[in-house]
C-alpha cells in the first residue's frame, strides 16, 4: 500500500506581497514629505511682506497686494489700502487730516486722491508689465516697478510701502530702492513653482502617451492583426483626450507657447499619424484576407 502523498502547503500570500508593499509605502511617504516641504516653502514665499520707504512716525502706509496677474494683457491688478499714521491721520488712520494725493509710477495706470476727513477706502489699480511674453509659458518672466509718494495738504510726506502677493499662479521677487520720502519696489514676476512642476509633468505625460500609441501602432502594423477596433478606439480617444488635457493647463496659455512646441503639437502629430498608419495597414490586411478567403471558396 502506497503512503499518501503530502498535500501541498498553502502559499503564504502575505509574506510574498510584503516585499512589494514596503517599497511602495516608503515611496508614498517620501513623496508626501517632499510635497509637504514644497507646499510649505511656497506658502512662506506667498506670505512674505516686502517693505520699502520711510519708518518715520508721521507717515502714510500703503499696503499693496497683487490680486491677479494677466500675462496675456501684460498687467497686474494691485489692491491699495492707505493708512495715514501719527499726526497725518484721524481716528487711528481712518481718515486724513487734509486732502491726500498719492502719486504712482509711470507703469501704474492711475493716481489716487482722498478727501480730507473722509473715510479711506480700498482702491484697485492696474500696473503695466514689461519684458517677457506669454508665448514662453511656463517659463515666461515679466518685470515692472511700483512707486508711491504722497502729498498731504500740498506738502510731501514720507511713505512706507508694504507689498504682498495673492496670485498663486505667479511668484514675485521684490527689490526695494532706498529713498527717504518715496517707496519704490522693482518687481520680477515668474510662474510659481507648483505651476511649473505641473506644466513639466503635463509635457512628460504627453510624450509618454505618444510613445505608448507609437509602440501600439508598431505592434499592430508588424503583426498584421487586421482591424482591431478596441486599439483604434484607444488611439482615437487618446488623440482627443490629449487636447482636453492640454486645455487644463493653469493660466490659460495661448496656442503656440513653449508647452505646445515642446510636447503637445508633436504628441498630437505622432498619435494622428500612428492612427492613420494603423487604419491603412489594417484595411489592406483585411482586404487580403477577404480576397484569399474568396479564392479558396471558388477553388474546386
Secondary structure, 3 states (H helix, E strand, C coil): CCCCCCCCCCCCHHHHHHHHHHHHHHHHHHHHHHHHHHHHHHHHHHHCCEEEECCCCCCEEEEEEEEEEECCCCEEEEEEEEEECHHHEECCCCEECCCEEEEECCCECCCEEECCCCECCCEEEEEECECCCHHHCCCCEEEEEEEEEEEECCEEECEEEEEEECCCCEEEEEEEECCCCCEEEEEEEEECHHHHHHHHHHHHHHHHHHHHHHHHHHHHHHHCCCCCHHHHHHHHHHHHHHHHHHCCCCCCCCCCCHHHHHHHHHHHHHHHHHHHHHHHHHHHHHHHHHHHHHHHHHCC
